[in-house]
Amino acid sequence: MNIGIDKIGFATANYVLKLADLAEARNIAPEKLSKGLLVKEFSVAPVTEDIVTMGASAAAAILTEEDKNEIYMVIVASESGIDQSKASAVFVHGLLRIQPFARSFEMKEACYSATAALDYAKLHVEKRPSSKVLVIASDIAKYGIETPGEPTQGAGAVAMLITNNPRILIFNEDNVAQTRDIMDFWRPNYSTTPFVNGLYSTQQYLDSLETTWIEYQKRNQVSLKNFAAVCFHLPYPKLALKGLKKIMDKSLPIEQQEQLQANFEQSILYSQKVGNIYTGSLFLGLLSLLENSSTLKTGDRIALFSYGSGAVSEIFSGQLVAGFKQQLQTNHLEILNNRTLLSIPDYEKLFFEEANLDKNGSASFTNYENQDFALAEIVEHQRRYIKVEK
């Protein structure tokens, strides 16, 4: 049975900050960000936008009414949870009006959990081949003002419809995962922003990649020559570039090395403009590759490296299906180029904006007309979402 990605969609916040402006405001040499991170700008989410609204927007862009009637599971992978009890997937299920007899829940393990969600989705479809599973990776990466992590912020969601006989990518049965109990990046319940051991996290990312890649090749009897492209988790693209260099096989023909490098560059285009979206970063890279590469063809095998601090990593692969280009919704560069550009004062205002609850735990919000879905109000501590009429 062939199971994989039948549709893939993306949504991000409508506000953007250029890293050149941030560098000037923070007295940082611009090339330290542009070359040191390979990031040009990042999305900024207002208080009315969160993992629910972006996740619903990403899914709404790809789902038909027929899909909604055939979805039997909704999984949201995120480390930006909006409730310690109620899953964001339940809110998304309601906003999208998916048929009621569906299982909806949330998964967490830093930036890795969307990969686990795909594996769970695959198991479900194996048992019920006529059903579909909606997997959403949605996150807001937010660090403190004037902290080292500030240039690696971002916001966005990737939605993937997992089915039998998919029309974009078939998952291969070749997953290899690794777990390490480490503290490279974490966020306790009492903190609104994470704690990061930056150098240690970089080392763990690269070492997890190398050791998992060695085990993956051994178990599956493959090497880099079997792949047309490699997609990486993208906390920032420069780290993934280091990863590509670490696993690059110098014995490959120069033409294939150049193709792998070229496809890598296509895979980071969206992340360079959106920033870090945690659970969705790997799959935003996949979407960017699919929509922008001119060399990919039917049957090409793509390797994917997933990493979530704490830490869990996994390498798996998929093969492209005939006609996959026709299943892609759009080239998202035009959409990204039309976001509202923020000044530094406006960015900092949005950064610190929070729900101002009254004594009853209620608040209402405005200025969400340019969103597809919005957090419109909180009533006695209950979040109320709406589909924005346009």
N, C-alpha and C positions, 0 to 999 in steps of 0.2 A: 504494500500500500504506500502510495506517495502522499506525504503530508508536509505542509509548509505554508509559506506566506502567499495568500491569494490577493490581498490588497494591503497597501501601506499608505498612511497619511501622516501629516505633520501640522502642528500649530505652535505658534509662539506669541508672546506678548507684542503689542503694537508700538512699544516704545524701545528706543535703541540709544546706546551711548557709544561714541567712538573712543577707542582706546588712546588715540592721539590727544584728544581733549583731556582724558583722565591723566595721561602722562604729564601734560602741561600743568594741570592743577596740583598734581602731587610732586612736582619737581623731579620727575623721572625722565631719563633719556628715552625718547619715543621708541628707538630701536630695541631697547631692553624689553619692551612689550611686543612690538611687531615681529622682531626676529627671535627674541628669547622665548616667546610663547607661541608664535605664529597665529596670533589672534588679532583681528582688526576692530571688532566691536562686539557688544553683547546686548541681549534683550533684557529689559527691565520690566518687571510686573508690578502694576498698581495693586492696591488693596482689594480691588474687585476681581482680580485675576488670580487663580490658584491652580492646584493640580487637577481639580475637578473641572473647572471651566476650560482649561487648555486641553485636557484629556477628551472632554466631550467634543470640543471643536475639531481636534485631530480625527476623531472617529466619525463625526458627522460628515466630514468631507469625503469619506469613502463608502459609507454604508447606504444601501438601498433599503426600502421597506421589506423586501424579500429577505435580505440579510438579517434584519432585526427580528424577523419571525423564525429564523433558523439558528440564531445564536443561543447556545445553552450554557454559556459560561462567560462571565466578564471578570477579568483580572486586571487590577491596577497595581503596577510595581512602582514604588516610590520611597524616598527617604525624606519627603517633605509632607508628612501626614498632617491633616487638618483636624483630626479627632483621634483620641486614644482608644476609642471603642468602635464607633461606626466607620466602616470602610468607605473610602472615597469611591470605590467601584459601585456601591449602592446608589450614591448620588448620581453618578454617570449613567447607570442603568435607567434611573427615572427620567433624567433629562433627555435621553435618546429614545425613550419609550420602547425599549426592547421588550419582547414578549415576557410575561411575568414568571414563567416557570424556568428560570435561569438561575444558576449559582453565581453569586457575586462576592468577591473578597479582595483583600489587599495583601501584597507580599513585600517583605523588607529584608534586605541584606546589602545596605549601601548601594553602590551602583551596579551590583550584580543581579539583582532580583528579577529583572525583566527576562534574563536568560533562563532562570529557573521557571518563570511563568511560561515561557515558550515550551519547555520540556513537559510541564504539567498539561499544557494545552494539547500537545502532541499525543500524550497518553490518553486524554479524553477522546480525541477524534479517532484514535485507533479502536476504541471500544464502541464508538457511535459514529460511523463514517459519514452519515448524512448530516451531522451537526456541525456547527461552526463555533469557534471560540474567539472572543475579542480580547486581545492583550494590549494594554496601554502602559507605556512607560512615561511618567509625567513627574517633573521636578522643577523646583526653583533653587538654584545654587546661590546662596546669599552669605556673604562674609561681612565683617565689620568695615566701616569706613576707615580708609588709610591703613588697612591691614595688608600683609603680604598677599593674601588670597583675593583681595578686591578685584584685580584685573581678570580673575578666572571665574567670575560670576556668569549667570545666564538663566534662561527660563524657556521651557518648551515641553512638548509632548509628542511622542510618536505612537500611532495606533496601528496595530497589525491584525488582520483577520486571518486566522489559522483554519485551514480546511483540508479535506481530502482532495486530491487532484488540483493542487494550487496552480495559479497562473503566473506567478513571479518566481518563486524560489522553493525547491524541494529540499527539506532537511535530510542530510545524510545521518546514518546511525553510527556516528563516530565521536561522540562527545567525550572529552576527558576533562575532569574537574579536579581542583586542588583546594584544600582548606588550610589556613594558617591562623592560629590564635595570636594576633598581634594588635597593637594600638598605633596605627599610623594616621587615622582620621576617625573621629567619633563625635557624637553630639548627645550629651546627656539630656534627659527630659527637662531639666531646669534651664537649659541654654537655648536661645533662639538662633545662635550661630555655632558652627562646628569648631572643634579644636583639631589642629593639623600639625603633624610632625612632617614638614614638607620634604626634606631631604630623605628621610627614612621611608616615606611613602613612595617617592620616586624609585628608590632602590628596590622596594618590595614589588612594585608594579613590574619593573624590568626583570627582576629575578623570577617572579612568578610566571611571567611570559616565557622566559627561557626554559625553565624546568618543565613547565606544562607542555611547551612545544616539543621538547625532546621526548617526553612520554607519549604525546599525541602521535608523533611520527612512528615511534616504536610499536605502539598498539595497532595502528592502522596501516602500517607498511606504506607510508607516503613520505614525500618530501616537498619542498617549496616548488619544485618543478611541476607539480600536479595542480597548481593554483594560478588562476588569472589575476587574482587580487587578494589582498588581506585587509580586513577592516579591524580597527582597534577601538577599545574604549578610549574616549577622547576628553579627558579632563581639561587638557589643552593640547593642540595638535603637535607641538614640539616634542612632547613626551612620547606620543605615538610614533613620531619620526625616529626617535631614538630606538623605539621598539623594533621598527622595521629594519633599521640598520643592524640591530643585534641578531635578528634571525635570518638576515639576507645570506643566501648561499652564493658565495663568490665564484663557485664552479659552474653556475648557470651561464648559458649563453648571454652575452651582453644585451641582446635584444630583449630577452625575457626579464632581465634585471631592470631594464629601462621601462618595460611595460608595467612591472609591479610598482615602480616608483611613480609612473604617470598616473596609474589608477589610484595610488595612495593620495596623490595631489587632488584628484577629483573627489575623493572621499572626505576631505577636510573642508571643502568649500563652504558648506552650510555652518559647520561648527566655528569657522573663522568669523562668521557674522552673527552667530547666536550665542556663542560661549558654551559654558559647561551646563549640560542638563542632566547630569548624574545618570540615572537609570536609562535614559533615552539616548545618551551620547553615542554608544556603539551603533545603534540602529538609525540615528540621524546620519552617521557616517555611511551606513549601507545605502540609505535613501539617496544621499548626495552622490555616491558612486553610481548607482543605477540610473539616475537622471542625467548625469553629466559625462559619463565615460562614453567615448565613441568607439571603443574597441571591444567591449563585452559582446559575447554572442551566446546563442543557445548551447547549453551543455557546459559552459564555463563553470568551474568550481571556485567558490569564494570561501576563504577561511575567515572566521570571526573570533576575536579574542575579547573576552569579557572579564572585567576585574571590578571587584567591590571591596573597598577597604575593610579591614577587620580580621581576616581577608578571605575572600573566595574568588578564584579565577576559573575560567573554563574556556576551552577551545573546541569549536565545532565548525561544521561547514555545510554549505548548501550548493545546489546546482541550479543554474538558470534554465527556465522553461521557455519553450518556443513562444514567441509573441509577448515576452515579458514587458517590453517597452510600451505596448498598447495598454497595459494595466496600470501604468503610472499616471497619476492625475495631472501633474503639471511640473514644470521646472520652477522651483520655489525661489530662485534668485530674484525674480521680478517682485514677488511678494515681500521678500526681505528688504529689497531696496526701497520699498514704499512705506516703511515704518516711520513713525514720528521721531525726529531727532531731538534728544534732550540736551539741554545745557547742564553744566555741573550743578548749579543750584537746583534746577528742576529734578535732576537725578537724585540728589541728596534728600529733597523733599519727599519724593516717592519712596525712597529707601526707608525713611523713618516713619512713614505713614502707617498707622495702625487703626484698628476699629476702636472708636471711642464709645465704649459701652456705658449706658446710663445705669441707674441703680437697679433696674430690672434685668440687666444683662442684654439690652437691646441697642441696635444702631442701624441706621439706614445709609445707603451709599448712592452716589450719583456719578455722572460722567463716565458711563460704561457703554455709550452708544456705538462705539467702534468695535465692540466685542461681539462674538457670536453667542456666548453664554456669559453670565455674570453672577457674582455674589451680590445680590441686590440688598439684602438686609440680614441682620441677626435679630431674632425675636426670642427673648428669654433664653439666650445662649444657644438657640437653634439656628443653624445656617440655612438661609433660604436662597436657592439658586433659581435663575430664570433663563429662558431662551430669549435673547434680545430681538424684538420685532424691528424690522428695518423697511 
